[in-house]
Amino acid sequence: MTRLRDPQYRELYSNSNLVALSPFDITITFQKVGEAIPGQHSVYDLVSITMSPQQFKGLLRVAGETLAAYENVFGALTISDKDVARTKTAAQIEALLHRNRDTVRPAPAEPQPLPQFPRERRVKPQISN
């Protein structure tokens, strides 16, 4: 397979991100924290990438394998809780997903009987000798 670079391709540095999800897709917004005015920190949204839950799971698998290899070579990374503030717990995210799923998935309809069509009566042709 040939690999090509889109004309809009660009490299970005991100030191912050947001993850948003719906029953249909997951969006990662990559951000950069910086100073807009000296002494005043701001968060700049750089780019958002939306993907299917299956693609997101594949990304997590590859990212996990890449991080494991990195830590095997350079040593384990540590991140303090104050540096990675969660906005919601896994249970809260799960509750939101259940609530959203129930609003987009209609209740199953009662099965409707199939229409009955009159059957044609076929007469066997008579063969004369």
N, C-alpha and C positions, 0 to 999 in steps of 0.2 A: 504494500500500500504506500502510495506517495504521500508525504507529509508536506503541506503547503502553509504558508503564513498569510493570514488574512490582512488586507491593507490597513484595517483598523486595529491590528494587534499592537499592544503596548505592555511594557512591564511596569508594575506598580509595587510599592512597598507598603505593607499594611501592618499596623501594630495594634489593631482592634478589629472586632467583627461582631456582627449580629446574625442570629439565625432565626428565621421565621418559617412557619410551616402551615400548611393547609392539608386537607385530606388528599389533595392531588399532587402537591409538589412541595419542595423545600427550597428556600431562598437564603443564600449567604450574602450579606452585605459586608464587603471589606472596607475598613475605615482606617484613617490615620489621625492620631491625636497629635495636635501641635498647638502652637501659640498664634492666635490671630492678632492679638495685641500683647505686647510684652507683659508677662505675668498672668495672662488670661488664657486658659486652655480651652480649646475647641475640638470637636470631633468632626472630621471631614469624611463624608461618604464618598468613596472612590468609585466603586463598581458593585453591582449586585449580579449574582449568578443564580438562576433558578433551574432546578433539575428535578427529575422524578425521584421518589423515595428509593427506588432500586439503584439509580445512578449515585445517589448520596451514600448509600450503603457501600457501594463499590469504592467510592472516594475515601470513605473512612477506612476501609480495609487496606487500600494502597497507602494512605497516609500513616496508618498504624505500623505497617511493615517498614515504611521509610523511616519513621521515627525510631523504631526498634533498632534498625541498622545504624542510624546516627548515634544513638546512645551506646550501642555496643562498641563503637569506635571512639567516641569522645567522652563517654560517661553519662550517667543519668542526669536528666534535667529536673530541676525542682522549681515549682511555681507556688508562691505563697497564696493563701486564700484571699488576701487583700488585693493582690494583683489581678485576680480573676474573680470578679464579683458576679455571682449568678443572679439573674433577675427572677427566675422561677425555678422551683424544684422539679424533678422528674414527675412527681405525682401531680403537680399543678399543670404541667404541660400535657400529661396524659388526660387529665380531666377536660382541658380545653379541646383536645382532639376528639374525645368522645362526644362532647357537646356539638362540635362542628360536624362530625360525621353524621350525627342524628338529624341535623338540619339539612344536609345535602342528600341524604339517602332517604327517599320516600318510603313510607311503610308499604309492605308488599300488598298488592291488590288481590282481592278475592279472585280465584281462578274463574274464568268465564268459560261456559261450555262452548265447544266448537260448533259453528253453524252446521245445521243438517241440510244437505242438498238432496233433492229427490234423485233417486238412482234411476238411471236409464235402463230400460229393459232391452236387452239385445236379443234379437231373434237370430238363431242359427240359420244361415242360408241353406236352402234345400238344393241338393245337387241331383240333377236328373240324369239318368243313363240313357 
